[in-house]
Amino acid sequence: MCTNKHYYCMFNGITVTTSDIIDEEYKEYICVRFERPNNNNGFDFAEIIMPDKKFIKAFGFSEDELYWIESFAADNLLLMWEMAKESKQIA
């Protein structure tokens, strides 16, 4: 569903990327993806739609980590949104 192409940051081994601004059904949103390598040669990940704070996919993160991810996405939404908006204007 989400194509994330903007690198936002990396912390504690978790990479955060965002999509372009998605405009559908008269609503704008971005998808934020959190991803880290796990011990099974795969990845733990979570995708959240912002500003709705709606998780669309999650695997490998604990409930506490998902709460933290939601808070991080909300706290950084304005900067991530501006990055996505600038990319849309350039294209």
MDTraj code that builds the backbone (N, CA, C; nanometers):
import mdtraj as md
import numpy as np

residues = "MET CYS THR ASN LYS HIS TYR TYR CYS MET PHE ASN GLY ILE THR VAL THR THR SER ASP ILE ILE ASP GLU GLU TYR LYS GLU TYR ILE CYS VAL ARG PHE GLU ARG PRO ASN ASN ASN ASN GLY PHE ASP PHE ALA GLU ILE ILE MET PRO ASP LYS LYS PHE ILE LYS ALA PHE GLY PHE SER GLU ASP GLU LEU TYR TRP ILE GLU SER PHE ALA ALA ASP ASN LEU LEU LEU MET TRP GLU MET ALA LYS GLU SER LYS GLN ILE ALA".split()
xyz = np.array([
    [0.0821, -0.1195, 0.0000],
    [0.0000, 0.0000, 0.0000],
    [0.0867, 0.1261, 0.0000],
    [0.1882, 0.1288, 0.0828],
    [0.2720, 0.2481, 0.0933],
    [0.4059, 0.2254, 0.0250],
    [0.4483, 0.3243, -0.0492],
    [0.5804, 0.3211, -0.1094],
    [0.6645, 0.4270, -0.0400],
    [0.7493, 0.3824, 0.0491],
    [0.8304, 0.4759, 0.1257],
    [0.9618, 0.4991, 0.0541],
    [0.9907, 0.6251, 0.0259],
    [1.1119, 0.6552, -0.0477],
    [1.1949, 0.7659, 0.0145],
    [1.1516, 0.8188, 0.1270],
    [1.2253, 0.9259, 0.1931],
    [1.2845, 0.8744, 0.3237],
    [1.4163, 0.8751, 0.3314],
    [1.4842, 0.8367, 0.4551],
    [1.4665, 0.9506, 0.5541],
    [1.4208, 0.9185, 0.6760],
    [1.4037, 1.0219, 0.7778],
    [1.5154, 1.0158, 0.8813],
    [1.5364, 0.9010, 0.9437],
    [1.6430, 0.8889, 1.0429],
    [1.6642, 0.7425, 1.0800],
    [1.7686, 0.7211, 1.1609],
    [1.7951, 0.5888, 1.2171],
    [1.8338, 0.6075, 1.3631],
    [1.7773, 0.5262, 1.4511],
    [1.8086, 0.5326, 1.5934],
    [1.7898, 0.3939, 1.6527],
    [1.8748, 0.3561, 1.7451],
    [1.8659, 0.2251, 1.8113],
    [1.8467, 0.1110, 1.7118],
    [1.9071, 0.1208, 1.5948],
    [1.8961, 0.0152, 1.4951],
    [1.7661, 0.0149, 1.4168],
    [1.6806, 0.1154, 1.4378],
    [1.5520, 0.1248, 1.3675],
    [1.5627, 0.2330, 1.2606],
    [1.5316, 0.1967, 1.1373],
    [1.5318, 0.2918, 1.0263],
    [1.3898, 0.3428, 1.0056],
    [1.3765, 0.4745, 0.9884],
    [1.2458, 0.5367, 0.9675],
    [1.2434, 0.5977, 0.8278],
    [1.1427, 0.5597, 0.7489],
    [1.1239, 0.6152, 0.6150],
    [0.9801, 0.6631, 0.6010],
    [0.9581, 0.7540, 0.5054],
    [0.8233, 0.8060, 0.4827],
    [0.7894, 0.8004, 0.3343],
    [0.6618, 0.8026, 0.3075],
    [0.6126, 0.8071, 0.1698],
    [0.5992, 0.9520, 0.1253],
    [0.5658, 0.9706, -0.0014],
    [0.5193, 1.1008, -0.0475],
    [0.3838, 1.1254, 0.0170],
    [0.3336, 1.2470, 0.0040],
    [0.1973, 1.2742, 0.0498],
    [0.1022, 1.1995, -0.0428],
    [0.0128, 1.1244, 0.0159],
    [-0.0848, 1.0454, -0.0593],
    [-0.2181, 1.1182, -0.0507],
    [-0.2804, 1.1401, -0.1645],
    [-0.4066, 1.2130, -0.1708],
    [-0.5116, 1.1192, -0.2284],
    [-0.6007, 1.0716, -0.1424],
    [-0.7093, 0.9869, -0.1907],
    [-0.8332, 1.0078, -0.1056],
    [-0.9452, 0.9973, -0.1700],
    [-1.0744, 1.0156, -0.1043],
    [-1.0801, 1.1476, -0.0281],
    [-1.0329, 1.2551, -0.0918],
    [-1.0374, 1.3906, -0.0361],
    [-0.9588, 1.4050, 0.0934],
    [-0.8576, 1.3223, 0.1108],
    [-0.7789, 1.3268, 0.2334],
    [-0.6317, 1.3092, 0.1992],
    [-0.5453, 1.3836, 0.2685],
    [-0.4016, 1.3696, 0.2511],
    [-0.3421, 1.3003, 0.3729],
    [-0.2467, 1.2117, 0.3468],
    [-0.1774, 1.1446, 0.4564],
    [-0.0408, 1.0984, 0.4083],
    [0.0431, 1.0584, 0.5032],
    [0.1706, 0.9955, 0.4698],
    [0.1787, 0.8632, 0.5450],
    [0.2577, 0.7741, 0.4908],
    [0.2830, 0.6454, 0.5541],
    [0.4249, 0.6501, 0.6104],
    [0.4392, 0.6141, 0.7372],
    [0.5700, 0.6128, 0.8027],
    [0.6036, 0.4676, 0.8353],
    [0.7217, 0.4234, 0.7940],
    [0.7641, 0.2843, 0.8163],
    [0.8844, 0.2805, 0.9099],
    [0.8755, 0.1932, 1.0094],
    [0.9830, 0.1677, 1.1049],
    [1.0306, 0.0250, 1.0804],
    [1.1616, 0.0063, 1.0690],
    [1.2138, -0.1255, 1.0321],
    [1.3479, -0.1497, 1.1014],
    [1.3660, -0.2727, 1.1505],
    [1.4946, -0.3113, 1.2098],
    [1.5204, -0.4582, 1.1798],
    [1.6477, -0.4958, 1.1684],
    [1.6799, -0.6375, 1.1485],
    [1.6479, -0.7161, 1.2751],
    [1.6021, -0.8400, 1.2584],
    [1.5788, -0.9251, 1.3752],
    [1.6773, -1.0418, 1.3742],
    [1.6679, -1.1296, 1.4722],
    [1.7623, -1.2410, 1.4865],
    [1.7336, -1.3580, 1.3926],
    [1.6272, -1.3513, 1.3152],
    [1.5885, -1.4600, 1.2247],
    [1.6226, -1.4284, 1.0794],
    [1.7218, -1.3425, 1.0579],
    [1.7609, -1.2997, 0.9232],
    [1.6473, -1.2321, 0.8477],
    [1.5612, -1.1660, 0.9206],
    [1.4511, -1.0923, 0.8606],
    [1.4426, -0.9537, 0.9218],
    [1.3234, -0.8964, 0.9172],
    [1.3036, -0.7620, 0.9694],
    [1.1771, -0.7548, 1.0526],
    [1.1839, -0.6765, 1.1604],
    [1.0649, -0.6328, 1.2321],
    [1.0243, -0.5016, 1.1657],
    [0.8939, -0.4770, 1.1542],
    [0.8510, -0.3540, 1.0883],
    [0.7164, -0.3094, 1.1415],
    [0.6887, -0.1825, 1.1210],
    [0.5579, -0.1255, 1.1525],
    [0.5333, -0.0126, 1.0535],
    [0.4123, -0.0076, 0.9985],
    [0.3716, 0.1010, 0.9095],
    [0.2515, 0.1693, 0.9716],
    [0.2604, 0.3006, 0.9820],
    [0.1534, 0.3776, 1.0439],
    [0.1136, 0.4921, 0.9509],
    [-0.0166, 0.5134, 0.9373],
    [-0.0704, 0.6228, 0.8572],
    [-0.0816, 0.7452, 0.9472],
    [-0.0268, 0.8553, 0.8992],
    [-0.0325, 0.9801, 0.9747],
    [-0.1037, 1.0853, 0.8912],
    [-0.1879, 1.1687, 0.9465],
    [-0.2009, 1.1992, 1.0883],
    [-0.3010, 1.1130, 1.1649],
    [-0.3564, 1.0087, 1.1045],
    [-0.4596, 0.9280, 1.1714],
    [-0.4075, 0.8398, 1.2845],
    [-0.2768, 0.8168, 1.2893],
    [-0.2159, 0.7265, 1.3883],
    [-0.2736, 0.5857, 1.3762],
    [-0.2918, 0.5397, 1.2531],
    [-0.3516, 0.4087, 1.2275],
    [-0.2445, 0.3131, 1.1757],
    [-0.2179, 0.2067, 1.2519],
    [-0.1228, 0.1057, 1.2068],
    [-0.1875, 0.0223, 1.0973],
    [-0.1159, 0.0050, 0.9855],
    [-0.1688, -0.0790, 0.8785],
    [-0.0958, -0.2119, 0.8713],
    [0.0278, -0.2155, 0.9214],
    [0.1047, -0.3398, 0.9278],
    [0.1985, -0.3304, 1.0468],
    [0.2198, -0.4428, 1.1132],
    [0.3193, -0.4468, 1.2205],
    [0.3600, -0.5914, 1.2436],
    [0.4894, -0.6116, 1.2656],
    [0.5413, -0.7449, 1.2935],
    [0.6703, -0.7307, 1.3737],
    [0.6773, -0.8013, 1.4861],
    [0.8010, -0.8104, 1.5618],
    [0.8213, -0.7070, 1.6703],
    [0.7437, -0.6001, 1.6711],
    [0.7547, -0.4992, 1.7760],
    [0.6570, -0.5316, 1.8890],
    [0.6985, -0.5052, 2.0131],
    [0.6111, -0.5269, 2.1289],
    [0.5056, -0.4161, 2.1353],
    [0.4059, -0.4349, 2.2202],
    [0.3020, -0.3323, 2.2385],
    [0.3630, -0.2015, 2.2881],
    [0.4583, -0.2111, 2.3807],
    [0.5252, -0.0906, 2.4309],
    [0.6010, -0.0196, 2.3193],
    [0.6675, -0.0967, 2.2346],
    [0.7406, -0.0370, 2.1227],
    [0.6450, 0.0281, 2.0230],
    [0.5306, -0.0349, 1.9984],
    [0.4324, 0.0241, 1.9069],
    [0.3770, 0.1545, 1.9634],
    [0.3584, 0.1609, 2.0948],
    [0.3139, 0.2853, 2.1580],
    [0.4199, 0.3937, 2.1368],
    [0.5471, 0.3566, 2.1564],
    [0.6559, 0.4516, 2.1366],
    [0.6629, 0.4960, 1.9903],
    [0.6454, 0.4025, 1.8969],
    [0.6468, 0.4344, 1.7537],
    [0.5367, 0.5343, 1.7203],
    [0.4173, 0.5121, 1.7740],
    [0.3060, 0.6045, 1.7507],
    [0.3400, 0.7438, 1.8031],
    [0.3981, 0.7498, 1.9221],
    [0.4367, 0.8789, 1.9807],
    [0.5447, 0.9471, 1.8975],
    [0.6442, 0.8710, 1.8534],
    [0.7522, 0.9258, 1.7711],
    [0.6955, 0.9830, 1.6414],
    [0.6074, 0.9084, 1.5766],
    [0.5484, 0.9542, 1.4503],
    [0.4689, 1.0831, 1.4714],
    [0.3941, 1.0907, 1.5802],
    [0.3164, 1.2115, 1.6089],
    [0.4084, 1.3302, 1.6383],
    [0.5128, 1.3072, 1.7163],
    [0.6053, 1.4152, 1.7532],
    [0.6835, 1.4688, 1.6340],
    [0.7074, 1.3867, 1.5344],
    [0.7888, 1.4252, 1.4188],
    [0.7073, 1.4491, 1.2922],
    [0.5761, 1.4472, 1.3047],
    [0.4889, 1.4556, 1.1877],
    [0.5129, 1.5812, 1.1040],
    [0.5241, 1.6964, 1.1668],
    [0.5375, 1.8197, 1.0890],
    [0.6622, 1.8194, 1.0011],
    [0.7738, 1.7760, 1.0551],
    [0.8967, 1.7724, 0.9758],
    [0.8877, 1.6680, 0.8643],
    [0.8346, 1.5500, 0.8957],
    [0.8206, 1.4462, 0.7932],
    [0.7258, 1.4925, 0.6825],
    [0.6176, 1.5613, 0.7212],
    [0.5200, 1.6118, 0.6243],
    [0.5860, 1.7140, 0.5317],
    [0.6648, 1.8049, 0.5879],
    [0.7331, 1.9055, 0.5069],
    [0.8299, 1.8410, 0.4082],
    [0.9018, 1.7383, 0.4526],
    [0.9937, 1.6677, 0.3627],
    [0.9172, 1.6047, 0.2465],
    [0.8042, 1.5425, 0.2752],
    [0.7232, 1.4792, 0.1706],
    [0.6638, 1.5841, 0.0770],
    [0.6230, 1.6972, 0.1331],
    [0.5639, 1.8035, 0.0519],
    [0.6677, 1.8644, -0.0422],
    [0.7897, 1.8867, 0.0067],
    [0.8954, 1.9414, -0.0781],
    [0.9266, 1.8476, -0.1937],
    [0.9277, 1.7198, -0.1671],
    [0.9550, 1.6216, -0.2718],
    [0.8459, 1.6250, -0.3781],
    [0.7223, 1.6427, -0.3356],
    [0.6097, 1.6472, -0.4285],
    [0.6203, 1.7697, -0.5201],
    [0.6683, 1.8818, -0.4660],
    [0.6809, 2.0037, -0.5455],
    [0.7942, 1.9929, -0.6468],
    [0.8989, 1.9197, -0.6130],
    [1.0132, 1.9039, -0.7030],
    [0.9776, 1.8155, -0.8216],
    [0.8990, 1.7111, -0.7965],
    [0.8668, 1.6125, -0.9007],
    [0.7773, 1.6670, -1.0076],
])
top = md.Topology()
chain = top.add_chain()
for i, resn in enumerate(residues, 1):
    res = top.add_residue(resn, chain, resSeq=i)
    for name in ("N", "CA", "C"):
        top.add_atom(name, md.element.get_by_symbol(name[0]), res)
traj = md.Trajectory(xyz[None], top)
